[in-house]
Amino acid sequence: MIDLPESSTALPTGPEPAPNSESLALSAELLEQVRAEIAAGGGFLPFSRYMELALYAPGLGYYVNGLRKLGADGDFVTAPELSPLFGATLAQWFAPVLSGEGCEILEFGAGSGQLAADVIMGLDAAGVQVQRYRILEVSPDLRHRQQALLATRLGSERMVHVEWLDRLPEEPIRALVLANEVLDAMPVELFVWRQGRVWQRGVTATESGLAFADRPAPPALDAAVRELEQAAGPWPDGYVSEWRPTVGPWLSAVAERLEQGLIWIGDYGFPRRAYYAPERVTGTLVGYYRQQMVLDPLAWPGLMDLTASVDFTAVAEGAQAAGLDVLAYAAQGEFLLGAGLPALFEQSVAGKDDPKEIMQLAQQVRMLTLPGEMGERFQVMVLGRGCELPPGTFPDRRERL
Ligand SMILES: C[S@@+](CC[C@H](N)C(=O)[O-])C[C@H]1O[C@@H](n2cnc3c(N)ncnc32)[C@H](O)[C@@H]1O
């Protein structure tokens, strides 16, 4: 095992504003848990397990500890948080395939609940009654926030159609499945490519906190990384990146239940060749804290979001292996413009005479669609089984995968 000299961590340095004492206590408790697992693992914890603990350790991990995360006063803003036009566009685009009996939606990781509210209201406006909107949320805290927001936005009549799940339903489903910025929050393995050998980068404990350490990669990681290098290399010595082992199993679990329907995935990511391009020498893993990007992923365990881009080629491969059709792949901006955002914008500003409100909506459209904002960095993939794509024209980028 190699202990890396650039010992990185943790308390008390980091981005501003510094967390309060309550948050720091929570982080210190999580750090103890991480230290215990490192000790149990003989001084090494795979990064994927560190990320799992940092994000999802019961009561302490970032997504479950009850501290505010989404929105302008949180750590990051997602597309549905940025604008109600995002969910409204999805609703309008999907409406033709959801009309008819028994419209059902299953959303993974619903964040604040904003997307669910906008989709249900948007479908309602398009004359489609949602029979059942199920949310599979791994965070009890976010679930409470979603319940509060949806109760306010939807009112009791529509609220009866919303249910929360702890795990995938056992029975076959016919549904539209939504997952916006969910895959990027699933743990990744870190690896280093050194002189043709693959190393697994993990976490070790030091006197002052946590640091990275490397060891020879176990066989599954070794094989996966060699395939990535074949597809996108040759890589320079010292190349560091990520591999997400959970994408295939997640897709096959969803596909196993999906008798008929569509799966819409939105996230930041790239086709494989761009993700693992030789010049991307430090990968894509970053933290987010109070709208600031933090390059040290070991800083403040539990207080900062950890995220890595999505390899959309891996999503397409996982989907095909699970027997799903890959129906569309597009940049978010092109998708939204083709799926009806311009007309929805026109409708929303019609009759408004407050220039500030109109400017705000126009700014939201720019943020969602411009290539330098979320338009290109965020991508959309639609998978399906026994279902056609709704009408709407946007450039098909599947050949890039
Ligand atoms: C970055 S947030 C995105 C929230 C929301 N979808 C949005 O766009 O605002 C990531 C969400 O994914 C959830 N999540 C992560 N892994 C999950 C999984 N395996 N199943 C369901 N939800 C998951 C987290 O709990 C969190 O709600």
The ligand as an SDF file (V2000), in Angstrom:
LIG
                    3D

 27 29  0  0  0  0  0  0  0  0999 V2000
  -28.1730   15.6270   -5.9560 C   0  0  0  0  0  0  0  0  0  0  0  0
  -29.6190   15.0610   -5.1660 S   0  0  0  0  0  0  0  0  0  0  0  0
  -30.7760   15.3500   -6.4500 C   0  0  0  0  0  0  0  0  0  0  0  0
  -32.1610   15.6190   -5.9420 C   0  0  0  0  0  0  0  0  0  0  0  0
  -33.2500   15.8450   -6.9660 C   0  0  0  0  0  0  0  0  0  0  0  0
  -33.4300   14.7110   -7.8460 N   0  0  0  0  0  0  0  0  0  0  0  0
  -33.0370   17.0960   -7.7470 C   0  0  0  0  0  0  0  0  0  0  0  0
  -32.7740   17.0210   -8.9460 O   0  0  0  0  0  0  0  0  0  0  0  0
  -33.1270   18.1680   -7.1640 O   0  0  0  0  0  0  0  0  0  0  0  0
  -29.3710   13.3150   -5.1500 C   0  0  0  0  0  0  0  0  0  0  0  0
  -30.5320   12.5250   -4.6250 C   0  0  0  0  0  0  0  0  0  0  0  0
  -30.3520   11.1370   -4.9500 O   0  0  0  0  0  0  0  0  0  0  0  0
  -30.7240   10.3510   -3.8270 C   0  0  0  0  0  0  0  0  0  0  0  0
  -30.1670    9.0040   -4.0260 N   0  0  0  0  0  0  0  0  0  0  0  0
  -28.8860    8.6300   -4.1160 C   0  0  0  0  0  0  0  0  0  0  0  0
  -28.7670    7.2960   -4.3410 N   0  0  0  0  0  0  0  0  0  0  0  0
  -30.0190    6.8280   -4.4460 C   0  0  0  0  0  0  0  0  0  0  0  0
  -30.5740    5.5270   -4.7040 C   0  0  0  0  0  0  0  0  0  0  0  0
  -29.7930    4.4740   -4.8770 N   0  0  0  0  0  0  0  0  0  0  0  0
  -31.9110    5.4100   -4.7430 N   0  0  0  0  0  0  0  0  0  0  0  0
  -32.7030    6.4830   -4.5520 C   0  0  0  0  0  0  0  0  0  0  0  0
  -32.2370    7.7200   -4.3130 N   0  0  0  0  0  0  0  0  0  0  0  0
  -30.9170    7.8970   -4.2590 C   0  0  0  0  0  0  0  0  0  0  0  0
  -30.2540   11.1870   -2.6620 C   0  0  0  0  0  0  0  0  0  0  0  0
  -30.8170   10.7920   -1.4410 O   0  0  0  0  0  0  0  0  0  0  0  0
  -30.7290   12.5830   -3.1190 C   0  0  0  0  0  0  0  0  0  0  0  0
  -32.0970   12.7920   -2.8680 O   0  0  0  0  0  0  0  0  0  0  0  0
  1  2  1  0
  2  3  1  0
  2 10  1  0
  3  4  1  0
  4  5  1  0
  5  6  1  0
  5  7  1  0
  7  8  2  0
  7  9  1  0
 10 11  1  0
 11 12  1  0
 11 26  1  0
 12 13  1  0
 13 14  1  0
 13 24  1  0
 14 15  1  0
 14 23  1  0
 15 16  2  0
 16 17  1  0
 17 18  1  0
 17 23  2  0
 18 19  1  0
 18 20  2  0
 20 21  1  0
 21 22  2  0
 22 23  1  0
 24 25  1  0
 24 26  1  0
 26 27  1  0
M  CHG  2   2   1   9  -1
M  END
$$$$
